[in-house]
Amino acid sequence: MPLYEYRCEECNFEFEVRQKFSEAPKEECPKCGGKVKKLISQAAFTLKGGGWYQQGYVHKSSEGKADKPEPAKIDPPKPDPKPKAAKKETKPSSKVANG
């Protein structure tokens, strides 16, 4: 059940009430009987257990700190052990046919 905060408009008394969503809001101060107004408050939000955060985002190291991702290791190309001989360019012989 949600926890709602109220403030009395007459004595400024603030109080909290656990109410169902279906219940009507409180209208009367329990201290002086004056008119109360529902306050907008920060919701208490807590993730409990081993949930998504620990399984998907945190990497534990031996020091207890999150590990930094290591960059990918790429091996440089290895040079050939035997250099290839330079090829000589040959021009095709051009014979002109007479005829």
Rosetta constraint file for C-alpha pairs under 8 A:
AtomPair CA 1 CA 18 HARMONIC 6.15 0.50
AtomPair CA 1 CA 19 HARMONIC 5.96 0.50
AtomPair CA 1 CA 20 HARMONIC 5.49 0.50
AtomPair CA 1 CA 21 HARMONIC 7.60 0.50
AtomPair CA 2 CA 18 HARMONIC 5.69 0.50
AtomPair CA 2 CA 19 HARMONIC 5.95 0.50
AtomPair CA 2 CA 20 HARMONIC 6.64 0.50
AtomPair CA 2 CA 21 HARMONIC 7.49 0.50
AtomPair CA 3 CA 16 HARMONIC 6.50 0.50
AtomPair CA 3 CA 17 HARMONIC 5.64 0.50
AtomPair CA 3 CA 18 HARMONIC 4.40 0.50
AtomPair CA 3 CA 19 HARMONIC 6.46 0.50
AtomPair CA 4 CA 16 HARMONIC 5.48 0.50
AtomPair CA 4 CA 17 HARMONIC 5.29 0.50
AtomPair CA 4 CA 18 HARMONIC 6.18 0.50
AtomPair CA 4 CA 19 HARMONIC 7.15 0.50
AtomPair CA 4 CA 38 HARMONIC 7.26 0.50
AtomPair CA 4 CA 39 HARMONIC 7.48 0.50
AtomPair CA 4 CA 41 HARMONIC 7.98 0.50
AtomPair CA 5 CA 14 HARMONIC 7.02 0.50
AtomPair CA 5 CA 15 HARMONIC 5.75 0.50
AtomPair CA 5 CA 16 HARMONIC 4.41 0.50
AtomPair CA 5 CA 17 HARMONIC 6.46 0.50
AtomPair CA 5 CA 38 HARMONIC 5.98 0.50
AtomPair CA 5 CA 39 HARMONIC 5.38 0.50
AtomPair CA 5 CA 40 HARMONIC 7.40 0.50
AtomPair CA 5 CA 41 HARMONIC 7.13 0.50
AtomPair CA 6 CA 14 HARMONIC 5.60 0.50
AtomPair CA 6 CA 15 HARMONIC 5.46 0.50
AtomPair CA 6 CA 16 HARMONIC 6.22 0.50
AtomPair CA 6 CA 17 HARMONIC 7.90 0.50
AtomPair CA 6 CA 26 HARMONIC 7.94 0.50
AtomPair CA 6 CA 36 HARMONIC 6.20 0.50
AtomPair CA 6 CA 37 HARMONIC 5.50 0.50
AtomPair CA 6 CA 38 HARMONIC 4.44 0.50
AtomPair CA 6 CA 39 HARMONIC 5.37 0.50
AtomPair CA 7 CA 12 HARMONIC 5.71 0.50
AtomPair CA 7 CA 13 HARMONIC 5.52 0.50
AtomPair CA 7 CA 14 HARMONIC 4.35 0.50
AtomPair CA 7 CA 15 HARMONIC 6.55 0.50
AtomPair CA 7 CA 29 HARMONIC 7.85 0.50
AtomPair CA 7 CA 36 HARMONIC 5.37 0.50
AtomPair CA 7 CA 37 HARMONIC 5.43 0.50
AtomPair CA 7 CA 38 HARMONIC 6.59 0.50
AtomPair CA 7 CA 39 HARMONIC 6.87 0.50
AtomPair CA 8 CA 12 HARMONIC 4.74 0.50
AtomPair CA 8 CA 13 HARMONIC 5.22 0.50
AtomPair CA 8 CA 14 HARMONIC 6.51 0.50
AtomPair CA 8 CA 28 HARMONIC 7.81 0.50
AtomPair CA 8 CA 29 HARMONIC 5.74 0.50
AtomPair CA 8 CA 34 HARMONIC 6.24 0.50
AtomPair CA 8 CA 35 HARMONIC 5.85 0.50
AtomPair CA 8 CA 36 HARMONIC 4.19 0.50
AtomPair CA 8 CA 37 HARMONIC 6.36 0.50
AtomPair CA 9 CA 34 HARMONIC 6.83 0.50
AtomPair CA 9 CA 35 HARMONIC 5.87 0.50
AtomPair CA 9 CA 36 HARMONIC 5.63 0.50
AtomPair CA 9 CA 37 HARMONIC 6.89 0.50
AtomPair CA 10 CA 34 HARMONIC 5.82 0.50
AtomPair CA 10 CA 35 HARMONIC 7.01 0.50
AtomPair CA 11 CA 32 HARMONIC 7.18 0.50
AtomPair CA 11 CA 34 HARMONIC 7.61 0.50
AtomPair CA 13 CA 29 HARMONIC 7.73 0.50
AtomPair CA 13 CA 31 HARMONIC 7.49 0.50
AtomPair CA 19 CA 23 HARMONIC 6.29 0.50
AtomPair CA 25 CA 38 HARMONIC 7.58 0.50
AtomPair CA 26 CA 36 HARMONIC 7.11 0.50
AtomPair CA 26 CA 38 HARMONIC 7.88 0.50
AtomPair CA 27 CA 35 HARMONIC 5.74 0.50
AtomPair CA 27 CA 36 HARMONIC 5.36 0.50
AtomPair CA 27 CA 37 HARMONIC 7.35 0.50
AtomPair CA 28 CA 33 HARMONIC 5.26 0.50
AtomPair CA 28 CA 34 HARMONIC 5.53 0.50
AtomPair CA 28 CA 35 HARMONIC 5.05 0.50
AtomPair CA 28 CA 36 HARMONIC 5.62 0.50
AtomPair CA 29 CA 33 HARMONIC 4.52 0.50
AtomPair CA 29 CA 34 HARMONIC 5.12 0.50
AtomPair CA 29 CA 35 HARMONIC 6.16 0.50
AtomPair CA 29 CA 36 HARMONIC 5.83 0.50
AtomPair CA 47 CA 51 HARMONIC 7.50 0.50
AtomPair CA 50 CA 54 HARMONIC 5.91 0.50
AtomPair CA 50 CA 55 HARMONIC 7.04 0.50
AtomPair CA 51 CA 55 HARMONIC 6.52 0.50
AtomPair CA 52 CA 56 HARMONIC 5.67 0.50
AtomPair CA 52 CA 57 HARMONIC 7.70 0.50
AtomPair CA 53 CA 57 HARMONIC 5.39 0.50
AtomPair CA 53 CA 58 HARMONIC 6.64 0.50
AtomPair CA 54 CA 58 HARMONIC 5.20 0.50
AtomPair CA 54 CA 59 HARMONIC 7.82 0.50
AtomPair CA 58 CA 66 HARMONIC 6.10 0.50
AtomPair CA 59 CA 65 HARMONIC 7.88 0.50
AtomPair CA 59 CA 66 HARMONIC 5.12 0.50
AtomPair CA 59 CA 67 HARMONIC 5.67 0.50
AtomPair CA 60 CA 64 HARMONIC 5.65 0.50
AtomPair CA 60 CA 65 HARMONIC 6.01 0.50
AtomPair CA 60 CA 66 HARMONIC 5.26 0.50
AtomPair CA 60 CA 67 HARMONIC 6.44 0.50
AtomPair CA 61 CA 65 HARMONIC 5.80 0.50
AtomPair CA 61 CA 66 HARMONIC 6.22 0.50
AtomPair CA 61 CA 67 HARMONIC 5.94 0.50
